[in-house]
């Protein structure tokens, strides 16, 4: 899985994209709101780790997501 933070403009908020190994978009959510259906990815109990990754992630840089 890969993660990227997209910078919003004006009234559009910042967003997070999560992509699979083929770079297909599998999740898209606001950076300031928790991700819903986190159990779909097997990340139950890793919400704090995901939030830490999101907060430290620079805008526009695709990174491998390892939780």
Secondary structure, 3 states (H helix, E strand, C coil): CEEEEECCCCCCCCEEEEECCCCCEEEEEECCCCCCCHHHHCCCCCHHHHHHHHHHCCECCCEECCC
